[in-house]
């Protein structure tokens, strides 16, 4: 037992001296005033060659340290320059900058959670209710904050806080709603080999607009079984516009992909078809005017 050998910050109730270096405490339990921490574990300051204050090592059990209590802050790092108030983020960042804990890795970008085994959770956040529920909150202090969350009714989206209304959300059936628009790059400076779509009516004539009901197999990719819908058939679209077809991600159940159609890319074909209709309309109107003039002349000769 060593009782505060030359130290004034606290009295050692129990100490274990380093067997190789006299009066260097390797581990100890400190008793402090009731208003502060009841028990602390530390390396004595006189051992200046060791930079780590606390090391917990036990190969006999899985849990190295357990924090459990009724207070809000089970772990807190305070800034000495602002007693009792400021949190020293720099201290925490330097402490965990390159550490790895299980499948969670802390690095310069913050925290990376590695892939887990099938059926397990990489990250868990929960709550109840339909308002003010956020699985993840993004906050730029003093500037902006936004929430990403799942409501009790199954709606998942991004919004709230500084943004107030939802920026986008999806319902339990997979329908998406946004407060803005979906846009894609269209700057001509990004494109080569530009040419006008030819024979737009031939393309459209190869595609049927259909009504249908989703079958049981569709349950593998969406929650619309037996619901009536309208749309196109991807095999027809692929035969004339393969550019608008994208395979879905591979289904885990039967190791199959399903075709998806980018309906927005049909707009250029429709535009060219409308232009052809307009050109035909102008030509036919001119022909009608000519024929009407001929009729007038013929009537004069009667």
Backbone torsions as a table, in degrees:
resi	resn	phi	psi	omega
1	UNK	NA	136.5	177.9
2	UNK	-125.1	128.7	-178.1
3	UNK	-108.0	94.0	174.2
4	UNK	45.7	69.4	-178.9
5	UNK	-76.6	86.7	177.1
6	UNK	85.7	2.7	-179.0
7	UNK	-102.2	146.7	-177.9
8	UNK	-115.6	-11.9	-174.7
9	UNK	-69.5	-34.7	-178.0
10	UNK	-161.4	161.3	176.2
11	UNK	-98.8	133.7	178.2
12	UNK	-81.0	119.4	174.0
13	UNK	-77.8	-41.4	177.6
14	UNK	-136.1	133.3	178.2
15	UNK	-139.7	149.2	177.0
16	UNK	-120.9	113.4	-176.5
17	UNK	-79.2	151.3	174.8
18	UNK	-68.9	128.3	-175.8
19	UNK	-68.7	-22.3	-176.3
20	UNK	-93.6	-29.1	-177.1
21	UNK	-122.4	120.7	-175.7
22	UNK	-66.2	138.6	175.1
23	UNK	65.3	15.1	174.7
24	UNK	-101.2	115.1	-176.9
25	UNK	-82.6	125.6	179.6
26	UNK	-89.3	-36.4	178.7
27	UNK	-151.9	152.6	179.9
28	UNK	-165.2	164.2	174.2
29	UNK	-116.4	126.6	-175.2
30	UNK	-107.6	133.3	172.7
31	UNK	-101.2	126.5	-178.8
32	UNK	-118.7	-176.0	179.7
33	UNK	-64.4	151.4	-177.1
34	UNK	-56.9	-28.0	-177.5
35	UNK	-75.8	-11.7	-179.7
36	UNK	-112.3	-164.6	-178.9
37	UNK	-61.2	136.2	-179.3
38	UNK	-70.4	-41.0	-177.6
39	UNK	-137.6	136.8	175.2
40	UNK	-131.2	149.4	176.9
41	UNK	-118.6	127.6	-173.8
42	UNK	-153.6	165.8	168.8
43	UNK	-97.4	132.5	-178.4
44	UNK	-63.3	143.2	-176.4
45	UNK	-65.2	-21.0	-177.0
46	UNK	-69.3	-17.5	176.2
47	UNK	-88.6	80.6	-173.0
48	UNK	-74.4	-12.2	-178.2
49	UNK	-81.4	-9.4	-179.2
50	UNK	-108.8	123.0	-177.7
51	UNK	-89.7	-20.5	-178.6
52	UNK	-81.8	125.7	-179.5
53	UNK	-76.8	-42.0	-177.5
54	UNK	-135.4	130.3	172.6
55	UNK	-127.8	126.5	178.7
56	UNK	-114.5	119.9	-177.5
57	UNK	-137.1	121.8	177.7
58	UNK	-151.5	111.0	-178.3
59	UNK	-86.9	-5.0	-176.4
60	UNK	-80.4	-30.2	-178.6
61	UNK	-130.2	159.6	-175.9
62	UNK	-75.6	-37.3	-175.6
63	UNK	-83.2	119.2	179.2
64	UNK	-87.3	-37.0	-179.8
65	UNK	-150.4	140.6	179.9
66	UNK	-128.5	122.9	175.4
67	UNK	-104.7	122.5	-176.4
68	UNK	-150.4	127.4	-179.9
69	UNK	-176.4	178.5	-176.2
70	UNK	-96.4	-8.6	-178.9
71	UNK	-79.5	161.7	-176.5
72	UNK	-69.3	-38.9	-175.9
73	UNK	-105.3	102.1	176.4
74	UNK	-80.9	-24.1	178.7
75	UNK	-140.5	129.4	-177.6
76	UNK	-147.6	139.1	174.6
77	UNK	-116.0	120.1	-176.4
78	UNK	-103.6	147.6	177.9
79	UNK	-86.4	123.2	-177.8
80	UNK	-63.8	-23.8	-179.1
81	UNK	-79.6	-12.7	178.0
82	UNK	-135.2	77.2	-172.2
83	UNK	-55.1	133.2	172.8
84	UNK	71.0	8.9	-175.3
85	UNK	-136.3	-67.0	-168.9
86	UNK	-76.9	141.0	175.5
87	UNK	-94.2	128.6	-176.9
88	UNK	-84.8	87.3	180.0
89	UNK	-62.0	-35.6	-179.2
90	UNK	-61.7	-36.8	179.4
91	UNK	-65.2	-42.9	-179.8
92	UNK	-66.3	-43.2	-179.0
93	UNK	-61.5	-42.7	180.0
94	UNK	-69.4	-29.9	-178.1
95	UNK	-71.4	-36.1	-174.8
96	UNK	-113.7	16.6	-171.6
97	UNK	-56.0	-39.8	-176.3
98	UNK	-130.7	21.5	-177.5
99	UNK	-84.9	154.4	176.5
100	UNK	-127.3	129.9	179.9
101	UNK	-124.1	108.0	-177.6
102	UNK	58.2	-121.7	178.6
103	UNK	-99.6	10.5	177.5
104	UNK	-106.7	131.2	-176.1
105	UNK	-122.8	127.6	176.8
106	UNK	-100.3	126.9	179.6
107	UNK	-139.2	-168.7	-173.9
108	UNK	-62.1	-27.2	-178.1
109	UNK	-83.4	-2.9	179.4
110	UNK	126.7	-93.7	179.4
111	UNK	-147.2	137.0	175.3
112	UNK	-119.2	128.4	177.8
113	UNK	-106.4	114.1	-176.1
114	UNK	-69.9	161.6	178.6
115	UNK	-58.6	141.3	177.3
116	UNK	-100.8	174.1	174.6
117	UNK	-71.9	161.4	-177.6
118	UNK	-58.0	130.5	177.3
119	UNK	91.5	-4.2	-179.9
120	UNK	-103.5	172.6	-176.8
121	UNK	-107.4	128.6	172.4
122	UNK	-81.1	-38.7	-179.6
123	UNK	-147.2	137.6	-176.7
124	UNK	-129.1	127.8	173.4
125	UNK	-141.3	132.4	-174.7
126	UNK	-137.7	161.0	177.1
127	UNK	-171.2	175.7	179.7
128	UNK	-128.2	161.4	178.2
129	UNK	97.8	179.5	-176.8
130	UNK	-113.8	-3.4	-178.9
131	UNK	-134.4	150.3	178.3
132	UNK	57.7	31.2	178.4
133	UNK	-107.4	124.1	-179.9
134	UNK	-134.5	125.3	172.6
135	UNK	-73.1	-39.2	178.2
136	UNK	-135.4	135.9	176.2
137	UNK	-116.6	130.8	176.7
138	UNK	-107.3	127.3	-175.2
139	UNK	-141.2	123.6	169.7
140	UNK	-101.5	98.7	-170.7
141	UNK	-49.7	130.1	177.8
142	UNK	81.9	-4.4	-176.5
143	UNK	-126.0	-60.6	-169.5
144	UNK	-154.9	147.5	175.6
145	UNK	-145.2	146.4	-179.4
146	UNK	-151.9	155.3	-175.4
147	UNK	-120.4	144.3	173.2
148	UNK	-118.6	118.5	-173.4
149	UNK	-156.6	172.9	-179.7
150	UNK	-121.3	121.8	179.4
151	UNK	-82.3	166.2	-179.1
152	UNK	-65.6	-24.4	179.9
153	UNK	-87.4	7.2	175.0
154	UNK	93.2	-1.0	177.7
155	UNK	-79.1	129.6	-179.3
156	UNK	-118.9	131.3	-177.8
157	UNK	-168.3	-176.9	-177.9
158	UNK	-124.2	128.9	179.3
159	UNK	164.1	-160.1	179.1
160	UNK	78.0	179.5	178.9
161	UNK	57.6	-120.2	-178.3
162	UNK	-63.6	-31.6	-176.3
163	UNK	-84.4	-14.3	178.0
164	UNK	64.9	-86.2	-178.0
165	UNK	-73.9	161.6	177.1
166	UNK	-64.5	132.1	173.6
167	UNK	-77.2	-39.7	171.9
168	UNK	-158.2	153.1	174.9
169	UNK	-154.3	159.7	174.1
170	UNK	-123.7	142.5	179.7
171	UNK	-90.8	175.8	-177.5
172	UNK	-60.4	-18.5	178.9
173	UNK	-90.8	0.0	178.5
174	UNK	91.4	1.5	176.4
175	UNK	-73.1	136.6	-178.1
176	UNK	-111.1	140.5	176.5
177	UNK	-128.5	133.5	177.9
178	UNK	-125.2	153.8	175.9
179	UNK	-82.5	-9.3	177.3
180	UNK	-121.5	-148.5	-178.0
181	UNK	-125.2	154.2	171.2
182	UNK	-83.4	127.7	-179.5
183	UNK	-128.6	156.5	177.0
184	UNK	-134.1	158.8	179.6
185	UNK	-63.6	131.9	-178.8
186	UNK	-140.9	10.2	-177.6
187	UNK	-65.4	127.2	-179.1
188	UNK	-61.6	-20.3	177.4
189	UNK	-67.6	-13.8	-179.4
190	UNK	-98.1	2.3	-170.5
191	UNK	-123.7	141.3	173.4
192	UNK	-120.6	165.3	174.7
193	UNK	55.6	43.5	-178.6
194	UNK	-74.9	131.4	176.2
195	UNK	-150.1	154.5	-178.4
196	UNK	-73.3	141.4	176.1
197	UNK	-68.9	125.1	-179.2
198	UNK	-101.9	157.5	178.2
199	UNK	51.2	49.8	-178.3
200	UNK	-61.1	-32.6	180.0
201	UNK	-69.9	-32.5	176.2
202	UNK	-64.8	-38.2	177.7
203	UNK	-65.0	-47.9	-177.2
204	UNK	-67.2	-34.7	179.5
205	UNK	-67.9	-19.9	179.0
206	UNK	-84.6	-5.6	-176.0
207	UNK	-117.8	132.7	177.4
208	UNK	-104.2	132.5	168.5
209	UNK	-83.7	124.5	-171.3
210	UNK	-127.8	155.0	166.0
211	UNK	-101.7	147.3	-176.9
212	UNK	-163.5	170.9	171.8
213	UNK	-117.1	137.0	177.3
214	UNK	-69.0	137.1	-177.9
215	UNK	-94.9	-176.1	-176.6
216	UNK	-63.3	-36.6	-178.5
217	UNK	-60.9	-30.3	-178.1
218	UNK	-63.5	-18.3	178.7
219	UNK	-64.4	-18.1	177.5
220	UNK	-67.8	-24.1	-174.5
221	UNK	-122.1	-13.8	-178.3
222	UNK	-161.5	168.8	-177.8
223	UNK	-106.6	62.7	-177.0
224	UNK	-131.2	22.0	-175.8
225	UNK	-55.4	131.9	176.2
226	UNK	71.5	2.1	179.0
227	UNK	-82.6	138.7	178.7
228	UNK	-77.3	144.0	-176.2
229	UNK	-152.6	172.7	173.4
230	UNK	-127.6	154.9	179.7
231	UNK	170.8	-154.9	-179.8
232	UNK	-122.0	168.6	174.8
233	UNK	-104.2	122.8	-170.3
234	UNK	-62.5	-31.2	-179.0
235	UNK	-67.1	-35.5	176.1
236	UNK	-67.6	-43.8	-179.6
237	UNK	-63.3	-42.7	-178.0
238	UNK	-61.7	-30.5	-177.6
239	UNK	-68.5	-24.8	-178.1
240	UNK	-120.6	-23.6	-179.4
241	UNK	-136.6	67.6	-179.1
242	UNK	-61.7	-20.5	-177.9
243	UNK	-65.7	-22.4	-174.8
244	UNK	-94.9	2.7	-179.3
245	UNK	-100.8	131.9	175.6
246	UNK	-132.4	128.4	176.6
247	UNK	-66.5	145.1	176.2
248	UNK	-72.8	170.8	172.3
249	UNK	-66.1	153.2	-173.4
250	UNK	-68.4	130.4	179.9
251	UNK	-74.4	130.6	-177.3
252	UNK	-70.6	-23.7	-175.3
253	UNK	-72.9	-48.3	-176.9
254	UNK	-124.6	14.4	175.4
255	UNK	54.7	47.2	-176.3
256	UNK	-128.3	147.7	171.2
257	UNK	-107.5	154.5	179.2
258	UNK	-125.4	144.7	-178.2
259	UNK	-71.3	140.3	170.8
260	UNK	-119.5	151.8	-178.4
261	UNK	-117.0	129.4	172.6
262	UNK	-86.3	92.7	-174.7
263	UNK	-62.4	-28.4	-178.4
264	UNK	-63.7	-26.7	-178.6
265	UNK	-79.3	-1.6	171.9
266	UNK	-79.2	-17.1	-178.1
267	UNK	-58.1	-45.9	178.8
268	UNK	-57.5	-36.4	178.3
269	UNK	-66.9	-42.7	179.3
270	UNK	-64.2	-37.8	178.8
271	UNK	-61.2	-46.4	-179.8
272	UNK	-67.9	-32.8	176.9
273	UNK	-66.4	-42.5	178.0
274	UNK	-62.9	-40.0	178.5
275	UNK	-63.0	-38.2	177.0
276	UNK	-66.6	-40.5	177.7
277	UNK	-62.1	-42.5	179.3
278	UNK	-62.9	-43.3	179.1
279	UNK	-62.4	-41.9	177.8
280	UNK	-64.8	-38.7	179.9
281	UNK	-63.6	-44.4	178.7
282	UNK	-62.4	-42.5	-179.8
283	UNK	-64.5	-43.0	-178.8
284	UNK	-68.2	-36.9	177.8
285	UNK	-63.9	-41.2	177.8
286	UNK	-63.1	-38.5	178.5
287	UNK	-65.6	-39.1	178.1
288	UNK	-63.7	-43.5	178.6
289	UNK	-60.6	-42.5	-179.7
290	UNK	-64.0	-44.4	-179.2
291	UNK	-66.0	-37.7	177.6
292	UNK	-63.2	-38.9	178.4
293	UNK	-65.2	-39.5	178.4
294	UNK	-64.3	-39.3	179.1
295	UNK	-62.6	-41.5	178.6
296	UNK	-60.3	-44.0	-179.5
297	UNK	-65.6	-38.5	179.0
298	UNK	-65.4	-37.3	179.3
299	UNK	-65.7	-33.0	179.5
300	UNK	-65.3	-29.5	-177.2
301	UNK	-84.9	-7.0	-178.6
302	UNK	-81.6	NA	NA
